[in-house]
Amino acid sequence: MPHTHTSYLELIKTVREIGMLKSVAGVLNWDEHTQLPPKGTEHRATQVSLLAKIIHEKFSSAHVGHLITEMEASDLLHDPQSDAAVNVRELRRDYDRAVRVPSSLVQEISRVAVLAQSAWAEARRKSSYGDFQPFLARILDLKREEAECVGYRTCPYDALLDEYEPGETTANLNVVFASLRDKLVALIGRIGASGRKTPLDILERYYPREAQEKFARMAAMKIGFDFQAGRLDTTVHPFCSDLGPGDTRLTTRYDENYFGDAFFGVMHEAGHGLYDQGLKPEYFGTPLGEAISLGIHESQSRTWENLVGRSGVFWKHFFPLVKDAFPAALAGVSEEQWVFAANDIRPSFIRVEADEATYNLHILLRFELEQALLHEDLQAADLPGAWNEKMKQYLGIVPLDDAHGCLQDIHWSMGAIGYFPTYTLGNLYAAQFFEQAQADLGDLDRQIAAGNFAPLLAWLRKNIHSHGRRYSAGQLVKKITGKELSSEPLLKHLGKKAREWYGV
Amino acid sequence: MPHTHTSYLELIKTVREIGMLKSVAGVLNWDEHTQLPPKGTEHRATQVSLLAKIIHEKFSSAHVGHLITEMEASDLLHDPQSDAAVNVRELRRDYDRAVRVPSSLVQEISRVAVLAQSAWAEARRKSSYGDFQPFLARILDLKREEAECVGYRTCPYDALLDEYEPGETTANLNVVFASLRDKLVALIGRIGASGRKTPLDILERYYPREAQEKFARMAAMKIGFDFQAGRLDTTVHPFCSDLGPGDTRLTTRYDENYFGDAFFGVMHEAGHGLYDQGLKPEYFGTPLGEAISLGIHESQSRTWENLVGRSGVFWKHFFPLVKDAFPAALAGVSEEQWVFAANDIRPSFIRVEADEATYNLHILLRFELEQALLHEDLQAADLPGAWNEKMKQYLGIVPLDDAHGCLQDIHWSMGAIGYFPTYTLGNLYAAQFFEQAQADLGDLDRQIAAGNFAPLLAWLRKNIHSHGRRYSAGQLVKKITGKELSSEPLLKHLGKKAREWYGV
């Protein structure tokens, strides 16, 4: 027992050091996207890949493997809910993934991904899918190989999905997403047929950059983001970096002719940031101090961006403030017009610009296509046709070119297959959690309308953030809401919006 | 021979990786002083110390030791000026330093230094030397122990000096500095007696922060700092970070009621930055890609700050520009008044605020006192008295309290003993190099007056920057100027200023 205990301490010490090095890599990444001078790019790439090598070698070492195996046979794990048992269970998971894929394959995927990303950027610029197709085909081959190395129960897609959403299965997603798809297509059809149009031009007036930053920062602070333990900076493609306890950094971009980009972007990233700031610092570097999955992370960003940030009750408190911040743009605009503008729903071509409702159909389309591609039910050559067909079927519109169609996203060129569904999972989790929070907190709407976000944040901290990876996403949903993951809460939420604003 | 060659490649690969990790630590350090949110401090300290441990272990490993020893016996080093010979010579130097001091002692010095810094900060705040004295005594004991581990020819101070100024000796500095001291004391006395006072108030008018930044950035660009491979940011204690090829970062601070702080600060840091940007990227991570010494580094900053930036010819080009940038502050100010204001010489208490001439006496005083302390010719308890006596002797003034006397600098509390002389070495090197550059470039004054800094920069690149650690500082001085290090060029330069502005 004392010997086992020593092994556990040694294991934790080792993974903490690895966590520390990952957080160093995080600083390099944040710096690269916000500070790095152009000529420093090559050196930064070398720093990053050296650090990745050191991290991989340290974690996939025989030493770590032995410690995990030793722990698995030890008394310390008798209670499967003990900290030690949870950490060992999750480390086993990570370790197996790390050692099952040979480093030659990892390197080949990285190498091809670099080439594919540059080919993709060029192909998108020229809207010439043919130039990207061979790279996509090669990526798919390599990812199939990776899936075989990792192993799976039912289909290769499981192996890839599991990297981003541990424990989730393709079969389950197919069922849940199918139940979402048809009702969402119908709802969006009814909204379109209603003939009502949001006063979108309100958001497209002149919003000075400094005032936008000040307003977004104030909102992030009000919902609970701790700027003594974080920052807000500018970048091209916004993200949130968790650089370790006390250091969570949001980024955004400003468009002076569109209010929505920066504001809802900051609400979104601050949602991620609140999750990171809610992880327990004493667990840093161990699974208990880490986020569960991309989907759960996304649920936190979507909660604050959409469920809170676009709600009428939110603007009860914030509308007078936004009017003060932008008196010229908002002269004569009513609260009702403003909130309607923030809740526009209409089909569009580009995922990242899509609204809260249609967004999910963009994801479902990608989820279905990447499954078909990986499982060779669809050839890379036939992607554009399949894409456009599904766009027509789900959103009723067909892009004029592939730049606005199957070439719009970077993910596949990076080898990120199995990543897209986590976006819609985020929306589903968010809606299901939020329904429960409303039930638990009673007067949540009134709290939000009063600008009091502490009860909701405390609820998220207690039920989600503080657990780290103690539960899988599916377990957490069940534990919190008493039900399996379902599309109903999201459909109910969107249905309510449709009634409220479009009368359908 | 092929085997030896393989060992050399292995050695270079290893030290390059170490250099890469050091540059990662550099990013953490820069970030800490410009970006880090307050609550991230503790985590950053852990990241930094883990990285320091990894770097130390990698470099002081038996493997590196064997490779160096193997190379020393190899044919590859027959030509002592070959790249391989230079790298191995310098790596031996670094390796011996790294392994001779036991890590228990290194850790104890770090530990005590943390306590001593905080005791020093508090003692300075209260101007209560007694509170700091036991920490200083302990630091001195530990540094004596370190000197014994490192080894030395003549005196323990040699061992410490050698860390910052490789190859330099206490005996040589005592001779060179003595020849500077007496003449400088006399010169400053004559300046004081002249009764002429610079129109200092010109620099103390209102200089808006943004205009200061724009102007300083423009000047840094004009002298050749490449902002595609660097940045300029704000911090509390300005520094320059070399984060690797293509990434050199300057920092400064702005006082809206004093022009000199930011402007000459940026010229100073840009001088450091130009050295870093002039190191050959292909040598990164090896001694041939590193700066020679703190003194040589300082010579580059002093060249641009003082020899160029405070010269009359520099302002021939820049005075119209500065007048445009600050029309209100400079209304009615003549070029002559402006340059005189930038060349104030008068005794003061605080080193970091001292002018180009008196600064060196602040250094000489510290150099003499730290030698005496280390060699136990002076007891820590007697420091304040000795300090004040020398202030009186060299600068004719005595501080009213120790906060403005022996407690003003952080260096000793950090264990940095042997560091101070590199500041004045920088001034000496700078003046001696500059005299040679004037001889070599012929019309340097005219080039500077025309805002053409390319010939001077090219001269510095060719003669100094591009060599890395191929030559020691002393060798480089001899190679470039044909003479040993001497105080004459600096005294000549200061003498000329004294004649020009004070008529003495």
Interface residues (C-beta under 8 A of the other chain):
Chain A: E17 M20 L21 S23 V24 V27 L28 D31 Q35 L36 P37 P38 K39 G40 T41 E42 H43 R44 T46 Q47 L50 L51 I54 D226 F227 Q228 A229 G230 R231 L243 G244 P245 G246 D247 F284
Chain B: E17 M20 L21 S23 V24 V27 L28 D31 Q35 L36 P37 P38 K39 G40 T41 E42 H43 R44 T46 Q47 L50 L51 I54 D226 F227 Q228 A229 G230 R231 L243 G244 P245 G246 D247 F284
